[in-house]
Amino acid sequence: MIFPEGFQFERKFEIGSYQVHPSGKIRLFALADLLQEIAWRHADSADFGRNLLENNQMWVLSRLEIKVLDFPKWGDRVQLFTGGRGAEKLFAFREFLVRDEHERVVARAMSSWLLLHTETKRILRPELVLPRALFDPSKAPDWQPEKLALMGESVGEEEIRVRFSDLDLYHHVNNTSYIRWVENFAADRGIFPAHLSINYLSECVAGDVVRLQLFRSGSLYQVAGEVAGKMVFISRFFGD
């Protein structure tokens, strides 16, 4: 099979009833779940995935940008592609493409990852474990998720407690759980983002109380989360 746009790995999924809003369209965090799943499958297939734990190494998602052109619906069959898009300094880049069964592009995403030592939390250079054929450290993509900074006026806040269902296999809050928090916080205010950027700044664990704040500057919104005064994530999206 020839993959489009230089992508390196592909999987097909059917959108389930448990993944959609009352509108019947996929939730943004459920789409992020699929992106996370195909990233792991690709990494495992080329020996830079879960096997890294044997050497006390792990991947941490640092930044993610998702652009949805048309939300897939319950029962739709989608084809996901992913591939390495080079590395720059300490970041390794991974891109995603989502097509429907008519090969129409319905979503794109770009992500940047850090390689960490599981015990010391020291950041390692990604070329230590990445296949050069997939992640050439001499190349970096033109599209890179941005470093976000808070702006605008605070227009709302709430607190949530980290629960067991929020956690990943490392006992930290899963990256898609943060997106679920943002999506719910925005939906309560009648905002349903189709273009979301998020920076993951610090880990959260079970029992943490996360203070969510909504900021607005015109049509630009940001949701930031902090624990005991420490910022753990910042997200950005646009509303009407």
C-alpha positions in Angstrom: 0.0 0.0 0.0 1.2 3.5 -0.9 0.5 5.9 1.9 -0.4 9.6 1.1 1.9 12.5 1.9 4.8 10.4 3.1 2.9 8.9 6.1 4.4 5.6 7.4 1.6 3.8 9.2 -2.2 3.3 8.8 -5.1 1.8 10.7 -8.9 1.8 10.1 -11.5 2.4 12.8 -15.3 2.6 12.9 -16.8 5.3 15.1 -18.7 3.8 17.9 -21.8 4.9 19.7 -19.8 5.5 22.9 -17.5 8.0 21.1 -20.1 10.5 19.9 -21.9 13.6 21.3 -25.8 13.7 21.4 -25.4 15.2 17.9 -24.0 11.9 16.7 -20.6 13.4 15.8 -17.4 12.2 17.4 -16.2 14.0 20.5 -12.9 15.8 20.2 -11.3 13.8 23.0 -12.5 10.6 21.4 -10.7 11.6 18.2 -7.6 12.3 20.3 -8.0 8.8 21.7 -7.7 7.4 18.2 -4.6 9.6 17.5 -3.0 8.3 20.6 -3.8 4.7 19.8 -2.3 4.8 16.3 0.8 6.6 17.6 1.4 3.7 20.1 0.8 1.1 17.5 3.2 2.7 15.1 5.8 3.1 17.8 5.4 -0.5 19.0 5.7 -1.8 15.4 9.1 -0.1 15.0 10.5 -0.8 18.5 10.3 2.7 20.0 7.1 2.3 21.9 6.3 0.4 25.1 9.6 -1.5 24.9 11.4 1.7 26.0 10.2 1.0 29.6 12.8 -1.7 29.8 15.4 1.0 29.6 13.5 3.4 31.9 12.5 5.6 29.0 9.1 6.9 28.1 7.4 9.3 25.6 5.6 12.3 26.9 3.3 14.4 24.7 4.3 18.0 25.0 2.1 19.8 22.5 -0.8 18.9 20.2 -2.8 20.8 17.6 -5.9 19.2 16.1 -7.8 20.7 13.1 -11.2 19.1 12.3 -12.7 19.8 8.9 -15.7 17.6 9.3 -16.5 15.6 12.4 -17.1 11.9 11.6 -20.4 10.4 12.8 -21.5 7.2 14.6 -20.9 4.3 12.2 -18.5 6.2 9.9 -15.4 4.2 8.9 -12.3 6.3 9.0 -8.7 5.7 8.0 -5.9 7.2 10.1 -2.4 7.7 9.0 0.6 8.8 11.0 4.3 9.3 10.6 7.4 10.9 12.0 8.1 14.4 10.8 11.6 14.9 12.0 13.1 16.2 15.2 14.4 19.5 16.5 16.5 19.9 19.6 14.6 17.9 22.2 11.3 17.6 20.3 10.3 14.7 18.0 7.3 15.5 15.7 4.5 13.2 14.7 1.8 14.1 12.2 -1.7 12.6 11.7 -4.2 12.5 8.9 -7.8 11.3 9.1 -9.8 10.4 6.0 -13.3 9.1 5.5 -14.2 6.0 3.4 -14.4 8.2 0.3 -10.7 9.3 1.0 -11.8 12.8 1.9 -9.6 14.5 4.6 -11.7 15.1 7.7 -9.0 16.0 10.2 -5.3 16.7 10.6 -3.1 16.9 13.7 0.5 17.6 14.6 2.2 16.7 17.8 5.6 17.2 19.5 7.0 14.7 22.0 9.7 14.5 24.6 11.7 11.4 25.6 12.1 11.2 29.4 13.9 8.9 31.8 11.2 7.4 34.0 13.1 7.7 37.3 15.0 10.9 37.0 12.5 12.7 34.6 15.5 14.0 32.7 14.8 14.9 29.1 16.8 12.7 26.6 17.6 13.4 23.0 15.0 11.6 20.8 17.6 10.3 18.3 18.8 7.9 21.0 15.8 5.6 20.3 14.1 6.9 17.1 14.7 5.1 13.7 16.4 7.8 11.6 14.3 6.6 8.6 11.2 7.7 10.4 12.4 10.7 12.5 15.4 12.4 10.7 16.9 14.8 13.4 18.2 17.0 10.6 14.7 17.8 9.5 11.8 19.6 11.2 8.3 20.3 9.9 7.1 23.7 8.9 3.9 23.0 10.9 4.8 22.8 14.6 2.4 23.1 17.5 2.9 26.5 19.1 4.1 27.3 22.6 1.0 29.0 24.1 0.8 32.0 26.5 -2.2 33.1 28.3 -4.0 36.2 27.1 -7.4 37.9 27.5 -9.8 38.3 30.3 -10.8 35.6 32.8 -14.5 34.8 32.2 -15.1 31.6 34.1 -13.6 29.0 36.3 -14.3 25.7 38.1 -12.5 23.0 40.0 -12.3 19.3 39.2 -10.6 16.4 41.1 -8.5 13.9 39.2 -10.2 10.5 39.2 -9.1 7.0 38.5 -10.6 7.1 35.0 -8.4 10.1 34.1 -5.2 8.1 34.5 -2.9 6.4 32.0 -0.6 3.4 32.5 2.0 5.6 34.1 -0.6 6.8 36.8 -0.6 10.3 35.3 -3.5 12.1 33.8 -3.9 10.8 30.2 -3.4 13.5 27.6 -6.8 12.9 26.2 -8.4 13.4 29.6 -7.2 17.1 29.6 -8.9 17.5 26.2 -12.1 16.0 27.7 -12.0 18.5 30.5 -11.5 21.4 28.0 -14.3 20.1 25.7 -16.8 19.8 28.6 -15.8 23.2 30.1 -16.3 24.8 26.7 -19.5 22.9 25.9 -21.1 24.1 29.2 -20.7 27.6 27.6 -22.1 26.6 24.2 -18.6 26.4 22.5 -17.7 23.3 20.5 -14.1 23.7 19.2 -13.1 22.2 15.8 -9.5 23.5 16.1 -7.7 22.9 19.4 -4.1 23.5 20.5 -2.9 22.3 23.9 0.4 22.4 25.7 1.1 19.9 28.5 3.3 21.6 31.1 3.3 19.4 34.2 1.9 16.0 35.3 -1.3 15.5 37.3 -2.0 12.5 39.5 -5.0 11.0 41.3 -6.5 13.2 43.9 -5.1 16.5 42.5 -7.6 19.3 42.5 -7.3 21.2 39.1 -8.5 24.7 38.9 -9.8 25.4 35.3 -9.9 29.0 34.1 -11.5 30.2 30.9 -9.9 33.3 29.2 -11.3 35.2 26.3 -9.9 37.7 23.8 -12.4 38.4 21.0 -13.2 35.0 19.4 -10.1 33.4 20.9 -10.6 31.3 24.0 -8.1 29.6 26.3 -8.6 27.1 29.1 -5.7 26.8 31.6 -5.4 24.3 34.4 -3.4 24.7 37.6 -2.8 22.6 40.6 -1.8 24.3 43.9 -0.8 27.4 41.9 1.3 25.5 39.3 0.2 25.6 35.7 -0.3 22.1 34.3 -1.7 22.8 30.8 -2.9 25.6 28.5 -5.3 25.1 25.6 -6.5 27.4 22.9 -9.5 27.3 20.6 -11.9 29.7 18.7 -15.6 30.3 19.2 -18.3 32.3 17.6 
